[in-house]
């Protein structure tokens, strides 16, 4: 399941939750964000229990957009128990989704590995 969060509930949803979270920053006019949505949903299903998954609309949540200096979407962040990590842009972004399923999964697994050290 993917939850929406916003300027008002973000701290409670993400930072105070005590869970690992993945947040996709998007806007409704972004075709990459729309095309990434089914991939993000599959990843959320696969990693259920290891991460909670959220979306933030940057056009409606300007405080979060500015705080995280979101210059383009989609942008993905991982929040752990002590770490916050922006998933870097791939060397070869996908023309339709920007991030591929494989790239996101590889990054999530690497994040988990780092947290378990």
N, C-alpha and C positions, 0 to 999 in steps of 0.2 A: 504494500500500500504506500502511496505517496501522499504526503500531507502538504498543505499550503501553510506558509508562515508569512509574517509581515513585520513592519516596523515595530508594532506594539508587542507582538508575542515572540519575536525572534529570540530574545535572551532567555526567556522561560523555555521555549521549545528546544533550543539548541544547547546553550551553555549550562543551564541549570538542570537539564534532563539527566546528565550523567551517562548518556549513551553516545556511541559513535554515530555521527550523522553525515550524510552527503546532501549538499544543497546545490540545486541547479538554479542559477540566476537566468532569467529569460524575460522576453516580452512577447506580447501577443502578435506583433507584426513581424516576427523573425521566422523565416521559413526553416532555417537550420534548427531552431528551437522546436518547431512543430515536428520536423522530421526526426529529431532526436528523441521525442517523447516516447514512442513505442520501445526503443532500445533502453531508455532509462527505466521504463516500467518493467521490462524483462530482468534488468539488473537488480531492481528493487525486489522483485520476487525471488530471484536466486540468492541474494544476500540478506534476506529477511532474517532477523535475529542477530545478525552481525553488525548491521547498520540500520538506522532509520533514514528514510529518504524524504526530502522536502523540495519544494519549488518556491521561488520568490519572483514575483513580477516586478522588474526594476522600474517600470513606468509608474506603478502605483506605490512603490516603496522607495522613495528617493533618499531617505536617511540611510537605509542599508546600501543602496547603490553608491552613495557618496562615501560611506564608511569603508566599504571594501574596494573603493575606486574601480567600479565596474565600468570599463570603457567599451566593451563589446559583449554580445551574448551569442551563444550560450557560454556561460562561465560556470565552472564546477569547483566547489570547495569540499574538503573533508575536514570534519571536526572530530577530534579524538578526546581522550581523557585529559591530555596535556598539550596536544598539538593541533594546530590549524594549518591546513595545507591547501593551497590553490593548485588544482590539477593544471599543469602547464599545457600550453597549446602543443598539439602533436607536430612533429617535423613536417609531416605531410597530411594536413587536415583533409578530411573527407569533404568532397564537394556538396554532399547532401545533408550531412549531419554534424560536421566539424570533428566530433569525437566518435571513434568507432567503439563498438561493444568491447572488442578485445583490448583496446587501449585503456578504457575506463576500468575494466576488470583487472588488468595488469597493475594499474595504479592502486586500486583498492587492496589487492593482495600484498603489494609492496608496503603500503601503509600499515596493514595489519602486522606484517612481519616486523616492521620497525617498532611498533608498539609492544610487541611481545619480547623484545630484547631486554 
